[in-house]
């Protein structure tokens, strides 16, 4: 609606309350989500489910804690 | 045994987000996978400290982040010994489909200091609230807000510069290497 208002010079401008600086109208916000969504969409290597299976088996056999 | 049935499945379901966060932090896919692996092992070991019903993703991100900073301190010592290796590591990104635009964006993101990069990722991409991000990073909400705002301003500046002056990837890697690792 009101997007045509003159822009302040930099990101330092004060924005209205509730105006999300990384929201749908922000180019940085959109690129950020695109970058991140691409990463999330990558195939997950089997090593992680293998690892969790091992951890689960191990802790049902042995409940000693291993803190650090 | 697990704190609750399905703990293992919930951890597995969080892996894509954890990897995305790990890549954003470490700037390297292989290191990111090692980080996720370490975080999962730690999470498993200290699962008694997780309260079912609270935000599991935030809890896991906190663990992964702590792991990242402790590895980074170790690596910093290694890097001082072999400064050639780091440049190679920085360019190990898997080739991704995507516009030059997004590549520029990724490079810009990589130039941010860690604290700003993690703040803008947590808020702008991972979907955490400022309160959750503050808890993950162990700082005040206001600190997260100012980091996000500085990150955003900095990204706008860098992207504008990248468009005008044609820095090659090597020039940028060198800049990153110099600025991050010789301080």
gemmi code that builds the backbone of each chain (N, CA, C; Angstrom):
import gemmi

chains = {
    "A": [
        ("UNK", (0.818, -1.207, 0.000), (0.000, 0.000, 0.000), (0.851, 1.255, 0.000)),
        ("UNK", (1.542, 1.431, 1.096), (2.228, 2.683, 1.281), (3.727, 2.580, 1.017)),
        ("UNK", (4.094, 1.731, 0.080), (5.516, 1.459, -0.099), (6.260, 2.574, -0.805)),
        ("UNK", (5.499, 3.508, -1.376), (6.146, 4.529, -2.185), (6.780, 5.668, -1.397)),
        ("UNK", (6.734, 5.555, -0.073), (7.283, 6.682, 0.693), (8.792, 6.760, 0.536)),
        ("UNK", (9.305, 7.971, 0.555), (10.749, 8.138, 0.318), (11.566, 7.386, 1.369)),
        ("UNK", (12.625, 6.781, 0.904), (13.441, 5.960, 1.802), (14.472, 6.792, 2.531)),
        ("UNK", (14.699, 6.474, 3.770), (15.815, 7.082, 4.472), (17.106, 6.525, 3.881)),
        ("UNK", (18.212, 7.155, 4.187), (19.445, 6.808, 3.490), (19.988, 5.423, 3.796)),
        ("UNK", (19.878, 4.971, 5.007), (20.481, 3.677, 5.314), (19.570, 2.860, 6.193)),
        ("UNK", (20.055, 1.694, 6.605), (19.288, 0.808, 7.469), (19.099, 1.372, 8.869)),
        ("UNK", (19.708, 2.498, 9.134), (19.626, 3.069, 10.470), (18.278, 3.762, 10.712)),
        ("UNK", (17.539, 3.938, 9.608), (16.248, 4.621, 9.745), (15.373, 3.905, 10.775)),
        ("UNK", (14.536, 4.672, 11.433), (13.663, 4.057, 12.409), (12.434, 3.510, 11.708)),
        ("UNK", (12.119, 2.258, 12.033), (10.977, 1.644, 11.372), (9.792, 1.641, 12.322)),
        ("UNK", (8.624, 1.528, 11.757), (7.415, 1.502, 12.561), (7.398, 0.294, 13.468)),
        ("UNK", (6.650, 0.379, 14.531), (6.547, -0.757, 15.452), (5.918, -1.944, 14.756)),
        ("UNK", (6.451, -3.121, 14.975), (5.873, -4.322, 14.392), (6.297, -4.523, 12.953)),
        ("UNK", (7.051, -3.616, 12.395), (7.539, -3.767, 11.031), (8.764, -4.672, 11.079)),
        ("UNK", (8.675, -5.842, 10.480), (9.750, -6.813, 10.579), (10.843, -6.490, 9.571)),
        ("UNK", (12.038, -6.140, 10.058), (13.102, -5.727, 9.143), (13.607, -6.868, 8.262)),
        ("UNK", (13.252, -8.103, 8.607), (13.662, -9.234, 7.763), (12.446, -9.932, 7.165)),
        ("UNK", (11.358, -9.242, 7.110), (10.108, -9.834, 6.636), (10.030, -9.932, 5.124)),
        ("UNK", (8.833, -10.241, 4.655), (8.633, -10.537, 3.241), (8.995, -9.367, 2.328)),
        ("UNK", (8.959, -8.163, 2.867), (9.279, -7.011, 2.029), (10.764, -6.692, 1.997)),
        ("UNK", (11.539, -7.455, 2.755), (12.963, -7.159, 2.798), (13.724, -8.095, 1.871)),
        ("UNK", (14.560, -7.535, 1.018), (15.326, -8.361, 0.089), (16.319, -9.234, 0.846)),
        ("UNK", (16.947, -8.649, 1.851), (17.881, -9.416, 2.673), (17.154, -10.596, 3.315)),
        ("UNK", (15.962, -10.332, 3.845), (15.176, -11.380, 4.485), (14.843, -12.513, 3.521)),
        ("UNK", (14.476, -12.138, 2.312), (14.110, -13.174, 1.333), (15.324, -14.008, 0.938)),
        ("UNK", (16.446, -13.356, 0.702), (17.650, -14.089, 0.317), (18.123, -15.003, 1.437)),
        ("UNK", (17.994, -14.489, 2.638), (18.403, -15.255, 3.808), (17.613, -16.562, 3.889)),
        ("UNK", (16.310, -16.454, 3.690), (15.485, -17.670, 3.766), (15.754, -18.595, 2.601)),
        ("UNK", (16.023, -18.011, 1.427), (16.324, -18.837, 0.259), (17.620, -19.619, 0.492)),
        ("UNK", (18.623, -18.917, 1.011), (19.908, -19.529, 1.344), (19.703, -20.680, 2.333)),
        ("UNK", (18.920, -20.414, 3.364), (18.732, -21.385, 4.439), (17.855, -22.554, 3.991)),
        ("UNK", (16.811, -22.246, 3.254), (15.917, -23.312, 2.784), (16.644, -24.264, 1.841)),
        ("UNK", (17.551, -23.735, 1.037), (18.362, -24.602, 0.178), (19.173, -25.568, 1.028)),
        ("UNK", (19.715, -25.067, 2.125), (20.515, -25.932, 3.006), (19.637, -27.005, 3.658)),
        ("UNK", (18.468, -26.589, 4.091), (17.556, -27.535, 4.749), (17.097, -28.624, 3.785)),
        ("UNK", (16.990, -28.260, 2.525), (16.478, -29.214, 1.542), (17.514, -30.255, 1.118)),
        ("UNK", (18.761, -30.075, 1.527), (19.790, -31.051, 1.126), (19.503, -32.436, 1.708)),
        ("UNK", (19.961, -33.449, 0.995), (19.789, -34.813, 1.503), (20.605, -34.999, 2.773)),
        ("UNK", (20.028, -35.731, 3.699), (20.711, -35.969, 4.961), (21.521, -37.261, 4.862)),
        ("UNK", (22.822, -37.179, 5.133), (23.637, -38.397, 5.077), (23.133, -39.438, 6.090)),
        ("UNK", (23.277, -40.706, 5.723), (22.829, -41.788, 6.605), (23.556, -41.807, 7.939)),
        ("UNK", (24.740, -41.187, 7.967), (25.534, -41.282, 9.201), (24.758, -40.805, 10.422)),
        ("UNK", (23.802, -39.904, 10.230), (23.107, -39.369, 11.403), (22.089, -40.340, 11.983)),
        ("UNK", (21.352, -41.022, 11.096), (20.412, -41.997, 11.662), (21.186, -43.202, 12.189)),
        ("UNK", (22.297, -43.558, 11.528), (23.147, -44.638, 12.054), (23.661, -44.281, 13.455)),
        ("UNK", (24.115, -43.050, 13.572), (24.650, -42.594, 14.856), (23.584, -42.678, 15.957)),
        ("UNK", (22.397, -42.191, 15.640), (21.334, -42.203, 16.648), (20.922, -43.628, 17.013)),
        ("UNK", (20.932, -44.503, 16.024), (20.640, -45.910, 16.338), (21.672, -46.467, 17.315)),
        ("UNK", (22.935, -46.168, 17.035), (23.997, -46.664, 17.908), (23.863, -46.101, 19.317)),
        ("UNK", (23.584, -44.811, 19.391), (23.442, -44.186, 20.709), (22.287, -44.827, 21.480)),
        ("UNK", (21.228, -45.114, 20.774), (20.073, -45.690, 21.439), (20.385, -47.098, 21.938)),
        ("UNK", (21.063, -47.873, 21.092), (21.440, -49.228, 21.514), (22.385, -49.178, 22.688)),
        ("UNK", (23.349, -48.280, 22.587), (24.365, -48.189, 23.620), (23.744, -47.811, 24.960)),
        ("UNK", (22.819, -46.863, 24.955), (22.305, -46.432, 26.253), (21.282, -47.401, 26.829)),
        ("UNK", (20.715, -48.278, 26.000), (19.858, -49.283, 26.616), (20.709, -50.389, 27.245)),
        ("UNK", (21.962, -50.535, 26.744), (22.851, -51.535, 27.333), (23.569, -50.984, 28.562)),
        ("UNK", (23.855, -49.692, 28.516), (24.750, -49.119, 29.518), (24.287, -47.697, 29.791)),
        ("UNK", (23.901, -47.393, 31.006), (23.307, -46.085, 31.279), (24.260, -45.102, 31.943)),
        ("UNK", (25.553, -45.432, 31.954), (26.529, -44.538, 32.566), (26.574, -43.219, 31.803)),
        ("UNK", (26.518, -42.100, 32.510), (26.558, -40.797, 31.871), (27.970, -40.451, 31.431)),
        ("UNK", (28.050, -39.626, 30.417), (29.354, -39.235, 29.900), (29.362, -37.722, 29.733)),
        ("UNK", (29.414, -37.027, 30.841), (29.300, -35.563, 30.766), (30.666, -34.929, 30.529)),
        ("UNK", (30.580, -33.673, 30.066), (31.859, -32.975, 30.093), (31.788, -31.534, 30.504)),
    ],
    "B": [
        ("UNK", (18.145, -45.647, 27.789), (16.782, -45.253, 27.400), (16.675, -43.745, 27.247)),
        ("UNK", (15.616, -43.346, 26.599), (15.461, -41.927, 26.292), (14.584, -41.233, 27.318)),
        ("UNK", (14.679, -39.901, 27.339), (13.846, -39.136, 28.264), (12.363, -39.351, 27.985)),
        ("UNK", (12.049, -39.547, 26.723), (10.664, -39.854, 26.374), (10.689, -40.663, 25.092)),
        ("UNK", (9.673, -41.446, 24.866), (9.676, -42.241, 23.636), (9.654, -41.296, 22.446)),
        ("UNK", (10.451, -41.602, 21.450), (10.463, -40.728, 20.293), (11.530, -39.651, 20.353)),
        ("UNK", (12.333, -39.627, 21.414), (13.423, -38.639, 21.519), (14.372, -38.783, 20.333)),
        ("UNK", (14.715, -40.030, 20.032), (15.603, -40.291, 18.910), (15.014, -39.743, 17.599)),
        ("UNK", (13.732, -40.008, 17.378), (13.103, -39.546, 16.143), (13.052, -38.017, 16.075)),
        ("UNK", (12.835, -37.399, 17.220), (12.800, -35.943, 17.247), (14.182, -35.358, 16.943)),
        ("UNK", (15.223, -36.022, 17.453), (16.578, -35.564, 17.137), (16.826, -35.683, 15.636)),
        ("UNK", (16.435, -36.821, 15.092), (16.658, -37.043, 13.665), (15.895, -36.006, 12.836)),
        ("UNK", (14.691, -35.694, 13.269), (13.880, -34.709, 12.537), (14.507, -33.321, 12.586)),
        ("UNK", (15.320, -33.081, 13.613), (15.947, -31.757, 13.743), (17.238, -31.647, 12.931)),
        ("UNK", (17.712, -32.774, 12.380), (19.012, -32.756, 11.699), (19.084, -31.760, 10.531)),
        ("UNK", (18.071, -31.681, 9.672), (18.191, -30.698, 8.577), (18.391, -29.264, 9.076)),
        ("UNK", (17.658, -28.885, 10.113), (17.837, -27.529, 10.654), (19.200, -27.363, 11.296)),
        ("UNK", (19.617, -28.395, 12.022), (20.928, -28.328, 12.672), (22.041, -28.186, 11.637)),
        ("UNK", (21.912, -28.934, 10.543), (22.935, -28.839, 9.484), (22.950, -27.448, 8.868)),
        ("UNK", (21.765, -26.926, 8.608), (21.700, -25.595, 7.993), (22.353, -24.562, 8.912)),
        ("UNK", (22.072, -24.664, 10.189), (22.679, -23.738, 11.152), (24.191, -23.958, 11.214)),
        ("UNK", (24.590, -25.222, 11.208), (26.021, -25.544, 11.290), (26.783, -25.034, 10.068)),
        ("UNK", (26.190, -25.175, 8.887), (26.852, -24.659, 7.681), (26.951, -23.137, 7.764)),
        ("UNK", (25.892, -22.511, 8.237), (25.902, -21.050, 8.351), (26.988, -20.586, 9.305)),
        ("UNK", (27.175, -21.314, 10.378), (28.203, -20.936, 11.343), (29.602, -21.226, 10.824)),
        ("UNK", (29.791, -22.448, 10.325), (31.161, -22.895, 10.040), (31.597, -22.578, 8.614)),
        ("UNK", (30.662, -22.255, 7.742), (30.935, -21.919, 6.351), (31.530, -23.096, 5.582)),
        ("UNK", (31.306, -24.288, 6.051), (31.927, -25.439, 5.412), (31.077, -26.685, 5.653)),
        ("UNK", (30.722, -27.364, 4.572), (29.773, -28.481, 4.687), (30.334, -29.655, 5.493)),
        ("UNK", (31.610, -29.970, 5.290), (32.180, -31.103, 6.019), (32.283, -30.823, 7.509)),
        ("UNK", (32.765, -29.652, 7.807), (32.843, -29.272, 9.225), (31.465, -29.229, 9.845)),
        ("UNK", (30.500, -28.788, 9.059), (29.131, -28.700, 9.571), (28.625, -30.084, 9.964)),
        ("UNK", (28.884, -31.074, 9.134), (28.417, -32.424, 9.468), (29.104, -32.952, 10.724)),
        ("UNK", (30.376, -32.654, 10.875), (31.063, -33.062, 12.104), (30.447, -32.377, 13.329)),
        ("UNK", (30.118, -31.116, 13.137), (29.485, -30.364, 14.234), (28.143, -30.969, 14.622)),
        ("UNK", (27.357, -31.309, 13.614), (26.048, -31.898, 13.890), (26.226, -33.224, 14.612)),
        ("UNK", (27.185, -34.004, 14.156), (27.440, -35.289, 14.800), (27.799, -35.096, 16.274)),
        ("UNK", (28.720, -34.171, 16.533), (29.115, -33.896, 17.921), (27.930, -33.418, 18.751)),
        ("UNK", (27.134, -32.557, 18.137), (25.979, -32.011, 18.864), (24.990, -33.116, 19.212)),
        ("UNK", (24.791, -34.055, 18.291), (23.857, -35.150, 18.564), (24.372, -36.036, 19.701)),
        ("UNK", (25.652, -36.314, 19.675), (26.237, -37.135, 20.746), (26.095, -36.430, 22.092)),
        ("UNK", (26.417, -35.125, 22.115), (26.295, -34.358, 23.354), (24.839, -34.328, 23.826)),
        ("UNK", (23.940, -34.086, 22.877), (22.515, -34.016, 23.218), (22.064, -35.340, 23.817)),
        ("UNK", (22.543, -36.421, 23.231), (22.154, -37.725, 23.742), (22.674, -37.922, 25.167)),
        ("UNK", (23.930, -37.557, 25.361), (24.551, -37.747, 26.680), (23.872, -36.921, 27.763)),
        ("UNK", (23.433, -35.719, 27.391), (22.850, -34.868, 28.428), (21.343, -34.745, 28.290)),
        ("UNK", (20.732, -35.767, 27.733), (19.286, -35.682, 27.494), (18.486, -35.533, 28.780)),
        ("UNK", (19.071, -35.964, 29.899), (18.356, -35.808, 31.174), (18.124, -34.335, 31.489)),
        ("UNK", (18.958, -33.449, 30.920), (18.796, -32.029, 31.206), (17.778, -31.374, 30.275)),
        ("UNK", (17.249, -32.130, 29.334), (16.196, -31.587, 28.472), (14.833, -31.809, 29.105)),
        ("UNK", (14.042, -30.751, 29.165), (12.702, -30.886, 29.717), (11.703, -31.083, 28.596)),
        ("UNK", (11.114, -32.284, 28.554), (10.142, -32.552, 27.494), (9.050, -31.483, 27.483)),
        ("UNK", (8.680, -31.094, 26.299), (7.653, -30.063, 26.185), (8.246, -28.682, 25.926)),
        ("UNK", (9.522, -28.494, 26.291), (10.173, -27.223, 25.952), (10.736, -27.338, 24.534)),
        ("UNK", (11.239, -26.250, 24.042), (11.669, -26.178, 22.648), (12.940, -27.005, 22.395)),
        ("UNK", (12.735, -28.181, 21.818), (13.858, -29.092, 21.570), (14.847, -28.488, 20.572)),
        ("UNK", (14.295, -27.833, 19.549), (15.168, -27.272, 18.519), (16.098, -26.218, 19.129)),
        ("UNK", (15.544, -25.370, 19.986), (16.369, -24.338, 20.626), (17.438, -24.982, 21.507)),
        ("UNK", (17.063, -26.025, 22.208), (18.007, -26.742, 23.072), (19.151, -27.321, 22.240)),
        ("UNK", (18.790, -27.927, 21.104), (19.814, -28.520, 20.235), (20.708, -27.454, 19.600)),
        ("UNK", (20.099, -26.347, 19.190), (20.891, -25.265, 18.595), (21.910, -24.729, 19.604)),
        ("UNK", (21.492, -24.656, 20.870), (22.407, -24.179, 21.905), (23.610, -25.107, 22.024)),
        ("UNK", (23.332, -26.412, 22.019), (24.421, -27.388, 22.122), (25.348, -27.279, 20.922)),
        ("UNK", (24.757, -27.194, 19.741), (25.578, -27.125, 18.529), (26.430, -25.851, 18.513)),
        ("UNK", (25.825, -24.773, 18.937), (26.550, -23.509, 18.956), (27.738, -23.565, 19.930)),
        ("UNK", (27.507, -24.131, 21.117), (28.611, -24.262, 22.074), (29.723, -25.111, 21.489)),
        ("UNK", (29.341, -26.167, 20.813), (30.317, -27.048, 20.179), (31.108, -26.279, 19.116)),
        ("UNK", (30.403, -25.476, 18.338), (31.078, -24.694, 17.297), (32.149, -23.780, 17.898)),
        ("UNK", (31.777, -23.049, 18.945), (32.749, -22.114, 19.499), (33.906, -22.833, 20.181)),
        ("UNK", (33.634, -23.996, 20.759), (34.766, -24.680, 21.381), (35.690, -25.269, 20.305)),
        ("UNK", (35.109, -25.759, 19.190), (35.963, -26.225, 18.087), (36.729, -25.072, 17.449)),
        ("UNK", (36.066, -23.933, 17.365), (36.726, -22.801, 16.713), (37.952, -22.361, 17.507)),
        ("UNK", (37.840, -22.394, 18.829), (39.008, -22.030, 19.640), (40.151, -23.001, 19.394)),
        ("UNK", (39.807, -24.288, 19.287), (40.861, -25.285, 19.000), (41.466, -25.049, 17.627)),
        ("UNK", (40.583, -24.819, 16.631), (41.060, -24.661, 15.273), (41.914, -23.422, 15.088)),
        ("UNK", (41.598, -22.402, 15.810), (42.348, -21.166, 15.694), (43.821, -21.446, 15.981)),
        ("UNK", (44.058, -22.307, 16.952), (45.446, -22.668, 17.256), (46.055, -23.444, 16.098)),
        ("UNK", (45.296, -24.359, 15.511), (45.800, -25.125, 14.365), (46.122, -24.215, 13.189)),
        ("UNK", (45.202, -23.273, 12.930), (45.351, -22.404, 11.767), (46.632, -21.585, 11.848)),
        ("UNK", (46.989, -21.196, 13.053), (48.206, -20.425, 13.194), (49.431, -21.224, 12.737)),
        ("UNK", (49.308, -22.554, 12.815), (50.408, -23.395, 12.354), (50.423, -23.568, 10.844)),
        ("UNK", (49.237, -23.699, 10.240), (49.205, -23.998, 8.811), (48.255, -23.047, 8.117)),
        ("UNK", (48.750, -21.870, 7.724), (47.797, -20.882, 7.215), (47.355, -21.165, 5.783)),
        ("UNK", (48.033, -22.035, 5.073), (47.585, -22.358, 3.719), (46.288, -23.148, 3.702)),
        ("UNK", (46.135, -23.998, 4.705), (45.008, -24.924, 4.708), (43.663, -24.217, 4.788)),
        ("UNK", (43.638, -23.074, 5.437), (42.354, -22.443, 5.691), (41.702, -21.935, 4.410)),
        ("UNK", (42.496, -21.439, 3.486), (41.948, -20.934, 2.230), (41.265, -22.067, 1.475)),
        ("UNK", (41.898, -23.232, 1.491), (41.293, -24.378, 0.837), (39.969, -24.725, 1.501)),
        ("UNK", (39.967, -24.729, 2.817), (38.729, -25.079, 3.530), (37.593, -24.133, 3.213)),
        ("UNK", (37.928, -22.860, 3.050), (36.875, -21.882, 2.831), (36.160, -22.078, 1.509)),
        ("UNK", (36.828, -22.747, 0.563), (36.206, -22.858, -0.753), (35.639, -24.251, -1.011)),
        ("UNK", (35.367, -25.001, 0.035), (34.901, -26.371, -0.143), (33.386, -26.491, -0.264)),
        ("UNK", (32.714, -25.380, -0.466), (31.266, -25.481, -0.600), (30.886, -26.397, -1.749)),
        ("UNK", (29.905, -27.255, -1.537), (29.466, -28.083, -2.642), (28.854, -27.178, -3.700)),
        ("UNK", (29.044, -27.529, -4.965), (28.443, -26.692, -5.994), (26.931, -26.741, -5.842)),
        ("UNK", (26.300, -25.591, -5.796), (24.854, -25.574, -5.623), (24.230, -24.945, -6.836)),
        ("UNK", (23.079, -25.495, -7.203), (22.303, -24.819, -8.211), (21.873, -23.513, -7.592)),
        ("UNK", (21.788, -22.520, -8.399), (21.298, -21.287, -7.807), (21.872, -20.116, -8.546)),
        ("UNK", (21.262, -19.002, -8.362), (21.666, -17.829, -9.095), (22.985, -17.321, -8.547)),
        ("UNK", (23.653, -16.552, -9.370), (24.861, -15.855, -8.937), (24.512, -14.987, -7.736)),
        ("UNK", (23.310, -14.495, -7.809), (22.750, -13.702, -6.745), (22.898, -14.341, -5.364)),
        ("UNK", (22.520, -15.604, -5.310), (22.533, -16.304, -4.040), (23.972, -16.589, -3.614)),
        ("UNK", (24.829, -16.831, -4.601), (26.251, -17.030, -4.282), (26.827, -15.761, -3.686)),
        ("UNK", (26.481, -14.652, -4.286), (26.941, -13.370, -3.744), (26.441, -13.196, -2.322)),
        ("UNK", (25.199, -13.598, -2.131), (24.625, -13.451, -0.812), (25.382, -14.298, 0.203)),
        ("UNK", (25.684, -15.539, -0.197), (26.396, -16.433, 0.720), (27.763, -15.858, 1.072)),
        ("UNK", (28.437, -15.323, 0.073), (29.764, -14.734, 0.348), (29.648, -13.548, 1.275)),
        ("UNK", (28.606, -12.768, 1.066), (28.401, -11.601, 1.932), (28.156, -12.052, 3.366)),
        ("UNK", (27.330, -13.069, 3.487), (27.014, -13.611, 4.810), (28.285, -14.105, 5.510)),
        ("UNK", (29.154, -14.720, 4.722), (30.385, -15.278, 5.295), (31.342, -14.193, 5.775)),
        ("UNK", (31.139, -12.995, 5.276), (32.033, -11.912, 5.715), (31.609, -11.302, 7.044)),
        ("UNK", (30.413, -11.624, 7.484), (29.956, -11.067, 8.757), (30.704, -11.707, 9.910)),
        ("UNK", (30.907, -10.961, 10.983), (31.441, -11.575, 12.202), (30.466, -12.644, 12.690)),
        ("UNK", (30.997, -13.681, 13.342), (30.155, -14.802, 13.798), (28.922, -14.361, 14.574)),
        ("UNK", (29.107, -13.406, 15.485), (27.964, -13.064, 16.347), (26.824, -12.453, 15.537)),
        ("UNK", (27.170, -11.676, 14.525), (26.122, -11.093, 13.688), (25.514, -12.139, 12.766)),
        ("UNK", (26.368, -13.005, 12.239), (25.867, -14.024, 11.315), (24.888, -14.949, 12.024)),
        ("UNK", (25.260, -15.415, 13.208), (24.351, -16.342, 13.880), (23.049, -15.644, 14.264)),
        ("UNK", (23.140, -14.379, 14.657), (21.922, -13.663, 15.056), (20.960, -13.519, 13.880)),
        ("UNK", (21.480, -13.142, 12.737), (20.570, -12.910, 11.612), (20.021, -14.240, 11.074)),
        ("UNK", (20.795, -15.303, 11.194), (20.300, -16.621, 10.776), (19.203, -17.101, 11.720)),
        ("UNK", (19.445, -16.994, 13.003), (18.462, -17.480, 13.978), (17.136, -16.737, 13.836)),
        ("UNK", (17.213, -15.426, 13.650), (15.999, -14.617, 13.568), (15.382, -14.648, 12.169)),
        ("UNK", (16.221, -14.468, 11.180), (15.693, -14.285, 9.827), (15.429, -15.567, 9.072)),
        ("UNK", (16.044, -16.687, 9.507), (15.902, -17.916, 8.736), (15.435, -19.107, 9.563)),
        ("UNK", (15.968, -19.273, 10.762), (15.605, -20.462, 11.547), (14.259, -20.329, 12.234)),
        ("UNK", (13.705, -19.135, 12.247), (12.371, -18.950, 12.791), (12.300, -18.819, 14.308)),
        ("UNK", (13.404, -18.486, 14.952), (13.356, -18.282, 16.402), (12.909, -16.857, 16.719)),
        ("UNK", (12.319, -16.718, 17.900), (11.979, -15.382, 18.379), (13.258, -14.735, 18.925)),
        ("UNK", (13.190, -13.431, 19.143), (14.351, -12.754, 19.718), (14.687, -13.329, 21.094)),
        ("UNK", (13.655, -13.686, 21.844), (13.876, -14.249, 23.179), (14.593, -15.597, 23.082)),
        ("UNK", (14.134, -16.431, 22.153), (14.770, -17.744, 21.991), (16.213, -17.591, 21.513)),
        ("UNK", (16.418, -16.698, 20.554), (17.772, -16.488, 20.037), (18.700, -15.997, 21.141)),
        ("UNK", (18.176, -15.133, 21.994), (18.982, -14.616, 23.104), (19.381, -15.759, 24.036)),
        ("UNK", (18.444, -16.657, 24.260), (18.744, -17.786, 25.134), (19.781, -18.707, 24.490)),
        ("UNK", (19.629, -18.966, 23.196), (20.578, -19.823, 22.491), (21.984, -19.221, 22.556)),
        ("UNK", (22.080, -17.922, 22.374), (23.393, -17.268, 22.336), (23.873, -16.824, 23.711)),
        ("UNK", (23.066, -17.015, 24.717), (23.476, -16.619, 26.059), (23.706, -15.128, 26.199)),
        ("UNK", (22.817, -14.328, 25.610), (22.978, -12.879, 25.742), (21.608, -12.226, 25.872)),
        ("UNK", (21.601, -10.909, 25.983), (20.338, -10.195, 26.171), (19.580, -10.057, 24.856)),
        ("UNK", (18.270, -9.931, 24.969), (17.430, -9.746, 23.782), (17.873, -8.518, 22.987)),
        ("UNK", (18.197, -7.447, 23.693), (18.640, -6.226, 23.032), (19.924, -6.424, 22.231)),
        ("UNK", (20.780, -7.290, 22.752), (22.032, -7.591, 22.038), (21.729, -8.281, 20.718)),
        ("UNK", (20.792, -9.249, 20.757), (20.407, -9.935, 19.523), (19.825, -8.929, 18.531)),
        ("UNK", (18.966, -8.054, 19.034), (18.340, -7.069, 18.143), (19.385, -6.203, 17.464)),
        ("UNK", (20.372, -5.763, 18.244), (21.350, -4.875, 17.624), (22.276, -5.653, 16.677)),
        ("UNK", (22.554, -6.908, 17.001), (23.371, -7.710, 16.074), (22.642, -7.948, 14.757)),
        ("UNK", (21.344, -8.258, 14.849), (20.565, -8.474, 13.632), (20.552, -7.215, 12.790)),
        ("UNK", (20.373, -6.094, 13.461), (20.295, -4.853, 12.734), (21.635, -4.485, 12.086)),
        ("UNK", (22.720, -4.717, 12.811), (24.038, -4.448, 12.216), (24.321, -5.410, 11.065)),
        ("UNK", (23.915, -6.670, 11.251), (24.139, -7.672, 10.198), (23.409, -7.264, 8.924)),
        ("UNK", (22.195, -6.806, 9.110), (21.376, -6.466, 7.960), (21.973, -5.263, 7.217)),
        ("UNK", (22.368, -4.275, 7.974), (22.987, -3.097, 7.371), (24.275, -3.476, 6.645)),
        ("UNK", (25.069, -4.307, 7.304), (26.338, -4.731, 6.724), (26.117, -5.520, 5.431)),
        ("UNK", (25.128, -6.420, 5.436), (24.841, -7.203, 4.232), (24.444, -6.293, 3.078)),
        ("UNK", (23.637, -5.306, 3.385), (23.227, -4.373, 2.334), (24.441, -3.653, 1.761)),
        ("UNK", (25.337, -3.256, 2.646), (26.555, -2.573, 2.186), (27.407, -3.491, 1.326)),
        ("UNK", (27.652, -4.701, 1.840), (28.517, -5.633, 1.115), (27.913, -5.973, -0.240)),
        ("UNK", (26.630, -6.222, -0.274), (26.011, -6.618, -1.532), (26.057, -5.494, -2.556)),
        ("UNK", (25.926, -4.301, -2.090), (26.043, -3.170, -3.008), (27.457, -3.083, -3.552)),
        ("UNK", (28.430, -3.290, -2.675), (29.833, -3.259, -3.103), (30.122, -4.378, -4.079)),
        ("UNK", (29.613, -5.577, -3.768), (29.865, -6.721, -4.627), (29.324, -6.481, -6.031)),
        ("UNK", (28.204, -5.788, -6.115), (27.626, -5.515, -7.423), (28.475, -4.560, -8.242)),
        ("UNK", (29.103, -3.601, -7.587), (29.828, -2.560, -8.323), (31.268, -2.937, -8.633)),
        ("UNK", (31.974, -3.346, -7.627), (33.377, -3.721, -7.851), (33.436, -5.216, -8.033)),
        ("UNK", (34.087, -5.632, -9.092), (34.038, -7.043, -9.388), (35.126, -7.808, -8.650)),
        ("UNK", (34.911, -8.017, -7.373), (35.846, -8.853, -6.618), (35.714, -10.285, -7.083)),
        ("UNK", (36.810, -10.941, -7.368), (36.736, -12.372, -7.655), (36.618, -13.129, -6.354)),
        ("UNK", (36.270, -14.416, -6.460), (36.138, -15.232, -5.253), (37.444, -15.295, -4.464)),
        ("UNK", (38.558, -15.281, -5.185), (39.830, -15.393, -4.478), (40.123, -14.158, -3.652)),
        ("UNK", (39.819, -13.017, -4.247), (40.024, -11.771, -3.514), (39.191, -11.790, -2.240)),
        ("UNK", (37.982, -12.290, -2.375), (37.106, -12.291, -1.205), (37.572, -13.301, -0.173)),
        ("UNK", (37.968, -14.490, -0.634), (38.487, -15.482, 0.318), (39.671, -14.909, 1.082)),
        ("UNK", (40.532, -14.224, 0.346), (41.715, -13.675, 0.985), (41.328, -12.642, 2.027)),
        ("UNK", (40.350, -11.811, 1.639), (39.873, -10.816, 2.600), (39.360, -11.478, 3.859)),
        ("UNK", (38.550, -12.522, 3.664), (37.970, -13.210, 4.812), (39.083, -13.805, 5.654)),
        ("UNK", (39.991, -14.493, 4.972), (41.073, -15.139, 5.686), (41.850, -14.121, 6.507)),
        ("UNK", (42.154, -13.006, 5.846), (42.934, -12.004, 6.557), (42.163, -11.412, 7.727)),
        ("UNK", (40.909, -11.078, 7.456), (40.191, -10.372, 8.509), (39.835, -11.299, 9.661)),
        ("UNK", (39.515, -12.538, 9.368), (39.051, -13.404, 10.440), (40.202, -14.049, 11.193)),
        ("UNK", (41.249, -14.404, 10.477), (42.207, -15.291, 11.118), (43.547, -14.658, 11.478)),
        ("UNK", (43.715, -13.404, 11.165), (44.992, -12.820, 11.568), (44.812, -11.783, 12.665)),
        ("UNK", (43.591, -11.676, 13.147), (43.352, -10.656, 14.178), (44.090, -11.000, 15.459)),
    ],
}
model = gemmi.Model(1)
for chain_id, residues in chains.items():
    chain = gemmi.Chain(chain_id)
    for i, (resn, *xyz) in enumerate(residues, 1):
        res = gemmi.Residue()
        res.name, res.seqid = resn, gemmi.SeqId(i, " ")
        for name, pos in zip(("N", "CA", "C"), xyz):
            atom = gemmi.Atom()
            atom.name, atom.element = name, gemmi.Element(name[0])
            atom.pos, atom.b_iso = gemmi.Position(*pos), 0.0
            res.add_atom(atom)
        chain.add_residue(res)
    model.add_chain(chain)
structure = gemmi.Structure()
structure.add_model(model)
structure.setup_entities()
